[in-house]
Amino acid sequence: MDATENDLDATPWDRRVDVIVVGTGAAGLAAAIAAHDGGAEVLVLEKADMIGGTTGVSGGMPWVPCNRHMAEVGVGDSREEALAYIARLTLGREPDPALIERYVDKATEVVDYLETHTPLRLSAPPSFSDYFADQVGGKPCGRSLEPEPFDARTELGEWAPRLRTSPFMPRLTMAEGGKFQMGEPVDLSIIGQREAADVRVLGGGLVAALFKGLLDRGVETLTGTRAVDLVVREGSVTGLVVDAPEGRLHLWARRGVVLACGGFEWNADMVKAFVGRPVHALSPPYNEGDGHRMAMRVGAELGNMYSVWGQPAVVDPTVTYEGRTLYQFEVLRNLAGTVMVNRHGERFTNEGVAYNDMTKAFGTFDPVTIDYPNRSPAWLIFDDDFRQRWPIMSILPGSPTPDWLPHAPTLGELAALIDIDAGALEQTISTWNTYAAKGEDPEFHRGTVWWEAFSTGGPSAKKSIGPIHQPPFYALAIHDGVLGTNGGMRITVDGEVRHFEGGTIPGLYAAGNASANVFGPTYPGGGATIGPALTFGFLSGRHAAGQTPRQP
């Protein structure tokens, strides 16, 4: 329970600061920087022993309409185009249209500030388009930005090993990865060089640069410190109860508390209650809905709680992360020579649609059979020709096939290995090969959706449709993965948490995956998680710093 009014007079306050920020992902780091620069004494808390949260293992790209880097890649933008594009995708399901306008108006101001006042430097990968660039207001590149490589060892010293970086994405920038996809020469030895020198890119680079900004400001960060309860006095949030390595502490926040502690994808009970289907998290195992539960106890209004940042996931059982199974990004399903089938051996969607949309098909309910026929895992089916041309996670072309990847000389034998109907699988592949011969997919329209080749100039049948006929045949399990949940506290344009009975909860702010995603269930482009996290984290910290201090 949260601290009651009667408890407060006897509370032994262990620490008094102006603003407490919970979480060290993009939202928390931006909030702490803004609060400090607004004149507040700031304390940052991190539940894990490592800094960076979900951002640290991500692609690290903020999606920012109308940003100044778009001119560097020769692309123009406008407020009207950005709003039209977002509206086309949200279909009216966003929590609050005012937040979208606020985002479009303020995001570029926030990233400009962070580039000017911290070591963060951003650029626009020239081949990284909006995920729906062919829709009204979409752009061929420029809105998704990425951090420039950051020398963590030199800049962060003893802190460097305590900052997260991706356990499975190579240390290539998105621009370098785009060149590789286009068949342009890329010196891949730079991956090993960056690992040896601890030069960070992607989410690890973003976190490292922003955290260096906190260190330069002298802002204190406590790791291994879990926020347990909010302290409330006269209807206002005035502090936190935390479990720290030295024991339970009571912290007073004179101006406000910012909850930027991530989603609830690692809390099975909350996932069952709100999302409604089991999912597999690709984030670090600390996002358990701590902020959500604390906020609910003090009357926070919630929104978007059913929604997740979906990402089809694959598993190499020989690889773990922090003692748990490591679910990795799936990157093969939109390539020619693959199809995906459900547990009945049937295709059920265009395999190549954007990752956030593809996972929604896992939750489809069939009212005739009273079943969820597509519940994960699904199976990506391909042949030996494909196997010898593309890496399958750690399995390189020409290398032996490990036992954990099901494979067999016939489709019928493969079906038996993965426990699906052999006749259905054989019919599915036969039909697919007929489509491949004609270069079209009349069922699910492979080769027509922008995302299928979003970084190589747009979709085409040649890029997406190919036969499956060369034995042996393979089946890779595709799981219902999530980068994080994106439902949470509803907020105002300044990040204040709304009360479910109206108004706001004074002293309480939220940002990132602890808040209700401003885009509702949609994902406009690479970094649509991180752009709002930075923006509303920053606005929260700035607003909190401007409040009149409250004394115990």
N, C-alpha and C positions, 0 to 999 in steps of 0.2 A: 504493500500500500504506500501511497505518497504520504509525506510528512504532513500531519494535521496541524491546524491552527494552535491547538492546545500544547503540542509538543515544542513549539518554536522558542518559547522563552527560555527553555532549559537546554536548547541545542548548543553543544560545544563546537563552535565554528572553527574548523581546522584551517580554512583558507578563505580570503576575501579578495575577489577580483571584480572587474567590471563586466566582462563577457566571457562565458564559458562556451567553447565549441566542442561538440562531441562528434568525433570522426575525422579522419585524415585523408579522405579521398578528395576529388576535385572540389566538391561543395564545401567541405570543412576547411581546406586550405585557403580557398578564396574568401570564405567568411572571416577567417582569422586575420588575413592580410587587410581586408577592408576595415574590420573593427579596430585593429591597431592603428591604421592610418587615419582613422576617425578620432583618435585620441584616447582610446580605451586600453586599459590593462587587460590582456587576453591570456587565457589558459586553454590549451587544447588537450583533449583527452582521447586516447585510442585504446579500445578494448584489447586488440591483439598486441603482440610484441613487435609486430612489423608495421611500418608506416605505409600508407597508400591505399588501403581498402581495395574495392573493386576497380577503381581507376588504375591502380598500379599494375594490374594484370591485363588491362584492356588495350585497345588500339590507340587510346589517348588522343582522339581527334574531337575537338569541339566543332559542332555544326553551327555556323554563324552567318546568317544572311547579311548581305550588304557590307561585309568586312573589307578593309582596305587592301588585303592581299589578293582580292579577286582581280584587281587591275593588273597585277603582276602576271596573271595567266590570261589576260585579255578578255575577261568576262565582266559584263556589267550586271547590276542588280538594282532593285528598287524595293521600297517598303511594300508597294502594291503587289509586285510579283511574288514576294515572299509570302505575304498573307494569302494570296490566291492559291499558291501551291499548298500551303499548310491546310487551308480550308478544303481543298480538293481531297486531301488524304484523311482528315479527321472525321469527315462526314457528320459533323455536329456532335461528336462524342467526346470532345475535350471537356475537362472539368470547368473551365472558365475562359471564355473568349478574351476577356480583358488581360489574362496572363499571356496569351499568345501575342497580343499587341505589345505588351510590356517587353516581352522577350525580343521581338523583332526590333523594337526601338532601343533596347539597352545592351543587347549582347555584344555588339561591336564596340561599344563604349567600354565595356568591362574588359574584353580581351586587349584592347588598346592600352588600358590602364595597367593591366598585368604585364604586358610586354615592356611598358615604359618604366615600371617601378619594381620589377623582379627580374631575375635572370632568364625568364621564359622568353623564347623566341619561336615564332610560328611561321609556317609557310603553307602554300596551297599546292598539294600534289596535282600536277597538270592533267592526270588521267583519272582522278577520283571524282566521279559525278554524283549528283543526287541519286538516290535509289530509284526515283521515279522521274528521271529527267525528261522523259517524253510527255509528261503531264503538264498542264497549264502552270506556268511559273517555274518549271523545273530548270536546272542549270547543268551544263555538261561538266563543270568542275568549279572549284573556287570556294564553295560554302563550307566544305569540310577541310579544316586546317589540321596541321600536325606539328608537334614540337620538333625543333631542330635537335640533333644529337647533343647529349649533355654529359660532360665528364664528371661522373659522380664521385669517383675516387679522389680527384683533385679538389673538387668544390665542397664535398661533404665530409671528407675525412672519415672519422670513426663512425659517423652516422650512416655512411654509404651501405654497409651490409645490412642495415636495419630498414632499408626501403625496398618495397616490393618491385619485382619486374616479372614479366610473363614467363611461366615455366615451359611454354611450348611454342610461342611465336619467335621466330629468329630475329636477331637484331639488325633488321633491315627497316629503313623508313618506308612509308607507304609509297613515296615517289620511286624509290628503288624497286620495291615489289611490283609496282605498276610497269616499270620498264621490263622487268623479268617476264611478266605475263604477256607483254607485247612482243617478246622475242628479241628485245634489244639487249646489248651486252651489259652485264652487271658483274662486277668483281665480287664474287661470293666469299672470297677470303676475308672480306671486311667483317663478316659475321664473327669469325674467330678472333680477329683483331679487337673488335669492340668488347667481346666477352673478356678477353685477357686484360684489357685496359679499364674495364667497367665503364664503358661509355653507354649511356642509356638512350633508348629511342622509344617511340610509342608511349603507352601509358606510364611506363617506368621513367621515361624522360620528362613527361609532364609533371609527375609527382616530384621528381628530384629537383626540377627547376623551381617549382612553387615552394617546396620545403626549404630550399636554400634561401628563398625570400623571407621565410619565417625566421630562420637562423640569423640572417643579417639584421633582423629587427629585434632579436633577443627575445622572441616569443617562446615561452616554455611549452613543451609537449611531454605529457606523461603517457607512457605506453603500459600495457598490461592493466589498464584501469577501466573498469566497466561501470557505466552509469546504471544505477539501479532504480532510483526514484526521483521525481521532481519535487522540489520544496515549494509550497504555495503559501503566500501570506496575503490576506485581504483580496483574494481573487487573482493575484499576480504571481507568476513564477519568479521566484527569487533565488533559486539555487538548486543544487543536486546532491543526492546521496550517492556515493560511489564506492565500489569495492576495488581497492588498490593493493599493490603488493604488501604494503605495511598494515593493511586492514581497512575497516570501514571508515570513510571520511565524509564530513559534511562541508560542502563548498557553497559559499554565498556569492551570488552573481548580482552585482549592483545594478546592471543595466539590461541583462538578458542572457538567455540560454539558446544556443543554436543547435538543433538536432540535425546532424548530417551523417548519421551513423548507418546508412544503407538500408536495404530492404529486409525481407523476411524469408528469403528463399531457402535458408537452412533451418527453418522452423517447420517441421512436418505438420504440426497441428494447425498452424496459421495457413500454410499452403492448402491444406485440405479444406479449411473453413472458407477461405476467400477465393483462391484460384480454382479449386474444385477438381483438380487432377494432379497426380504426382509428377514432379519435375525433378530434373537433375541439375544442380547448380554448377556453373563454371566459375563462380566467384570464390574468394577465400572463405573458409568455413567459419565466419564470425557474424554473418548477416542473419540474425535470429529475431529481428523485429523488436529489439529492446526499446528503440525510440517510439515505435508505434504503440507498444503497450503502456509506456509511461504517459504518452500523450492522451491515449484513450481514457486513462484514469482521471485526467483533469478536464475531460470534456471536449477533446479535439474532434472536429468534424473530419471524416475521412472521405476519400474519393478514389476511384479507379482501382479499387482493391482486387478486382478480378484479373488485372492485367500484368503481363510480364514482358521483359525484353527477351523474346524467344531466340534461341539459337540451336539448330540441330547439332547434336553432339555425338562424338565417337569416343571409344575407349580402347586404349592399349593396356591390357591388364598387367603388363610388366612395369607400368609407370604409375607412381603415386605422388601425391603432393600433400605435404603436412600430415602424413599418415593416412590419407584418404584416397579413394579412387579419383584419378584425374580425368575429368571429362574435358575433351578438347573440341575446338571448332571443326565442323565438317565442311570440307571445301571441294568435294568431288561431284556432287549431285547435279550440277548444271553443265557438266562436260558431256560431250557426245560419247555414246557407248555405255550409258548407265540408265537404269530405271529404278524406281523405288516402289516396293510393294508392301502391303499391310500383312497382317497375320493370316489373311485369307488368300494370299498370293496375287492380289490385285493392285494395280496402280490406283491412287486416290487423289492425286493433285499434280499440277505442273511441278516437277521436281526442282526446277530452277528458280522459283520465285524467291523474293527477298527473305532472308532468314527469319525475321520477326514474324512474317506472314505465314511461312511454311509451317511453323510449329502449331499454328492455330488449327490446322487440319487434324492434328492428333486428338483434339477434343471434340470432333464431330460426333453427334449422337444420331443413330439410325432408329427412328420411331417404329419402323416396321419390325425389325429384328430385336428391338429393345437392347441395343448394344452400342458400344463404342468401338467400331471395327478397326479404327486406325490408331488405337492407343499404342504407345511405343513399347518395345522397339519395333520400328519398321526395318526393312532390309534393302540396302542398295545392292542391286544385282549388276554384275559386269563380267566380262570374259577375260581370257588370258591376253588377248591383244591389248586391252585397256590396262591390265595389270602390269604388262611389261613396258608401258609408256609413261605411267604416272606413279609417283610415290604414294603409298597408302600409309599415311602417318610415318612411322619409322621404317616401314618396309620399302626398300628401294627397288626399282626395276632390276630384274636379273638376280636378286637375292632370294634365298630360300623362303618359302611361305611358312610362317609359324602356324602352329596348331590352333591358335586362338582365332584365326581368320578362316571361317568355314569355306571349304572348296571341295569340288567333286568333278569327276569326268562327265557327268550328265546333269541336266537340270533336275531330273527326278531324284537323283541321289542327293543333290544339294538341298532340295525341298525337304527330304527326310532329315537331314542334319539340322535344319532350322525349324522343323516341326510345322511346316505349312503344306497345304494340299499340292501334290505334285502336278496333277492335271491342270489346276488353276495357274500355277507358275509357268508351266510349259505353254499354255494358251496365251498368257500375258506376253511372254517373250516372243512367241510366234507373231502375235499381232503387232508388237513393237517393231519387229524386223520388217514387216510389211510396210509400216509407216516409214521406217528408215529408208527403204528402197525408193519410196516416193518423195522423201525429203519433207514430210509434213506430219503433224500430230493432231488429227481432228478431235481427239478426246480431250487433251489438256493443253494443247497449243504450245508445246515446247518451241522455242525459237522466236517467240513473239513478245516476251516480257522483258522490259529493259534490264532488270537486274541480272538476267542470265549472262549478260556480257557487259555489265555497266562500266567496266574500266577498259574495255577494248572496243569501244565505238558503237555499242548497242547490239541487240539480239539478231540472230539469223539462224536458219535451219542448219546450215553447215557447221556452226559452232556448237549446236546443242543436240543434234540428232545423229545417231550412228548405230549400227547394228550390234547385236550381242550374239555371236555365233561360234567363237573360237574356244573350244574346251582347253583346260578345265574352266569351270564357272565358279564365281566367288559371291559371297554374301557378307556385306559389312553392316553390322547392327547400327541403326540410327536412332538415337534416344531423344526424348522430349527435353531438351536442355534449355536453360535460361542463363542469361548474363546477370540477371537480377530481377526482382519484382519491381514494379514502378507505380504501385498504389500506396497511398499514405495520407498524411495530413494535408488538408486543403489549406492553401495559403492566400494571402493578399499580394498585391503587386510589390510589396516590400518584404515579402517572406514571412509576415506574421501568421501564426497559426489561427485558423478560424475556430470558434466555439460552435458546437452543434446546435446550440439554441440561439445563435446569432452573435454578431460581433466577433471580437478576437479574444485570445487569451493573452493578456498583457505579459510581456517578458518572455514569450515563447515564440521561437522561429523554427522553420524547417526548410531543408533544401536537399537536392539530390534524390536518391531513391527512398529517403524517409518521407518525402512529400509526394503528393499526387502529380504524376507526370503531366506537364502542361499540354502535351500533344495527345492525351488520352491513350488509346491503344495503338497508335501508329508510330512509324519510325521514318522520318523524312529523308535521312541520309546519315552517313557515317559520322558519329559523334552527336547524334540527337539525344543521347543520354548525358554526355559530358557538357555540351553547350549550355543547357538549362541548369545543370549542377553548378557550373562556374558562375553563371549570371545571377541566379537567385541565391546562391551562397554569398556572393559578393554583396548583393542588395540587402540580404539579411544582416550581415555583419555591419554594414554601413548604417542601417537603420537602428540596430541595437546600440551602436556606439553613440548615437545621438540622443538617447533617452536620459531622463533625469535620474541620477543615481539614487538607489534606495538603500537605506541603512538598516542593519539588523536591529 
